[in-house]
Amino acid sequence: MSNGFLFWYERDWSPQRAADRITGLEAAGFSLAHAQTGRITELSSDDNNLGDRVEIDRATLLRRAAAETDDDFVFQYWIDLDTDMVCAIGRLGPDRAVQRLYLDGLTVDQQRFVSMVVLDQIRASGNSTYGLIIDQVGGSANEDWDAVVAGAPERVAVRPNVVGLLPAVAAKHPELHQGPGTRVGDLVIYNPDGFLPVKQQLVD
């Protein structure tokens, strides 16, 4: 079990892209609806009911996933009948967004399943992804990953298991390289622990 996370950064975020992303993840094995109850739930951000599950229909969820306000939109995916995963989608600029998948309570096999589903979506989505951070245990949670993937040069003290950056950004962070990187789409991915079974052309 873990308190890990996966942060997936995309540009050109829009209502259509948000709907496409969620639909693609559903097709790959993430479920919005619980298999028994059929309920789709968001997590309340209201101060009086923070974190409470609130039932929502799929069309409303897809609309709100566009994250067109300053507030993150938080909801649940189901990995299997008994295992849920929280996802928070937030805007980082006019056309940029991050999907934060929280891997709390997932086994290593479930973490790897989630990560490979996302990686397959990145491969299939052209050049929209500009950052990918995967930390199995959450040790790097205090790092400002939003700033790092945007190009901030400050040194990162705690390295996560997987770091995917644009080449120009990766060049600013030799402390994250840990050997040669792997090209996936526009990203250079550093995966020194072998957490992801990535097979692409290696780059220095």
Beta strands, then each sheet from edge to edge (+ up, - down):
strand 1: 5-11
strand 2: 41-43
strand 3: 53-55
strand 4: 73-80
strand 5: 83-91
strand 6: 96-102
strand 7: 129-135
strand 8: 162-165
strand 9: 181-184
strand 10: 187-190
strand 11: 202-203
sheet 1: 4+ 5- 6+ 1- 7+ 8- 10+ 9- 11+
sheet 2: 2+ 3-
end
